[in-house]
Amino acid sequence: MDSGKSPLSNNGAKGYPSPPPEDLEPAPLCAVVHISTHDFWLTADVGYHTSSIWKSFSDVEVTCAAERPEFELFMDDYIMVSDNLRWLQESIETPGFQVKKGLFLLTNNTGACFKVHHALFELKNHEGFNSTDDSAGDGPSEDSEDIQDEESSIFNIRNWPTYSDMAKNALDTIKETHNVVPIPAYDLSGHLIKP
């Protein structure tokens, strides 16, 4: 990333008004990574328990640590990805704050890795459909079926798996108000990987 083209002014403030203009579109970030077995919470109920982190089951996010892949073909790309993520993280920090908490973690055996997260649930709108804009077409699909409405689908919130009584009871409280947002992870045949 060319630091000469940074959207930041000299004082560290963004050169954009707040909130940003509506015509800005999200940029996809892609990388080939190794998912670490450390700090791994990619389970259907994230090991849910009530805490100060999650006030409601609807707030849970699946997370994992992404490390440099072992395949030489992607090792240099991982360095570039890490550099770009560091630049992005530093470009949005609040000037004057010394203590930072970001997306990078340190592990004993692999060096720096970064945290990836995904919100599992979204609020339904008043008509019972997803609250997100489906017109973009980038959301998960399973053989052109509407995975939220298919009564027998594992991706329907009524069938979403949980592994503890606490998570099951918490899921029951959001079934009428939320939908599942599956991780867009696919098998080699192009089908969504089931939780």
N, C-alpha and C positions, 0 to 999 in steps of 0.2 A: 504494500500500500504506500503510495507516494505521500509522505508527510507534508509536502508542499501544497497539496490540494485538500488539506484538512478544512472542514467546515467550521473550525473554531477560530474565534478572534484571539488576539494576543493575551487577553485576560482569562482565557479558558472558558469563556461563556460561548454557547452555541451561537452561530450567526443566524439562527432561525428564530422567528417569533414564537412565543409560547401561548397556546399550543401550536404545534407545527402546522404548516399549511395542509389542507385536506388532499391536495394532489400528490403528496408524497406516498409512495408505495413501499411496502416492506420488501427488503431484499432477502432472498433465501440464502442461508449459510449452509454449505455442504462440506462434509469431510468424511474420509474413511478413517475410522478409529477402532481401537480395541476397547471393548467395554470391560472395565476392571471388575474383579470379584470383590474388591474393597469398596465400601460405600455404595453398595448395590441395593436399590430399592425399586426395581422394575417388576413389582408384583401387583396383582389386581387390586389388593387392598392396602398396599404399602406398609403392612404391619401396623395398621391404624390403632391408635389409642388416643384418648383425650389428653391434650397437653396445651401448653401455651403456644405451640407451633400451629396446631390445627384446632381451631375452635369448632369446626364442623367437618363432617366427612366430605362435604362438597368442596372443601378447600384443599384436599390432598393433592399432591403432585408426585408422580413417579419420578425418581431421580437415579442417576448413575454417574460414575466418573469415567470420562473418555480419556484413554491413554494413547500414546504413540503406537501405531500398529507394528507388528513384528515383520511385516512384509516390506522388503527393501524398496519396492516400487512406490510405496506411499510414505516412507519415512521423511523425505524432504518436504513433501506436501504438508505433513503434520507440523513441521517447524514453521512453515509459512502460515498455516491456520492459527497456530498459537500466537505468532507475532501479530497477526491481524486482530485476533480477539483481544490481546493485550492493548493494542492501539485503541480499539473500540472502547474497551473498559476505561482506559485512562482519559479518553476524549470526553466522556460523559461524567467524570467525577466532579464533585463539588470543590471548587477552589478553596484552599485553606484547611481542608481536613487532612490530618496526618494518618489516622487509622483508616484502613480500607478493608472492606470485605467484598470480595468479588466472586467470580466464577472459577478462579484457579485454586487448586489444592496441591499439596505436596504429599507424595507417597514415598515410602522408604526405598523401594526398588526400581521405580520407573521415572523418577523425576517429576516434573510438573505435569499435571493433568487438569482437565477442566470438567466442571459439573454441567450436566445436561438435565433439564427437567421438562415435564409435560403435565399440564392440568388435565386430570381425568374426567372432570365433569363440567358441564356448562348449564346455565340456567335456561329453562324453556321459556319461550315468549308466551304471551297470553293465549295464543291459539294452540299451544302444545308442541310447536315445532322448535327446531334449534334456534338459538338466539344469534348465531353467526350467520353471515351472508353466504348462502350456498351458491350464489351466482358465479363465484370465482372458479368453482370446479376443482379446487386443489385438495379438497377434503378426502378422507378415506372412503373407498367404496369397495364393496365385495360383490363381484359379478353383477354390477348394475342394480343390485338390490338395495332398498333403503334399509340399512342395517339397524337404524333406530326403531323403525316401525315393525319390522319382521318379528312377530311374537316369539318365534322359536330361536332367533339369533342370539348367540352368546354376547353380542354387542348391545343388545337391548338391556336397559338398566334393570329390568325385572329379572333378568337371568345372569346378571353380573356376579362373578364368583367372589366370595369373601372367605377368609380362613380363620376368623375368630368370631365369637358371639358378639363382641363389642362392635366389630366392623359390620356384621350382619344387621344388628339393630340400628346402627348409624345409617347404613344404606337404606333401610326401610323408611327412614325419616325424610329422605330426599327423592324417593322414586317418583313422586307426583310433580316435583318442581324442577328436576334436572334430567339431562341426557348424558350418556357416556360419550366421551371424546376419545376414541381408540388411538393408541400410538400408531402413526402411519408407518408401520413396519411390515414388510411383505416377504413371503417366502419366494423361492425360485420360480414358482408358477404364477406369481403376481397376486396371490391371495393374502388378505390381511392375516397376520399371525394372531392366533387366539390367545387370550390371557391365560 
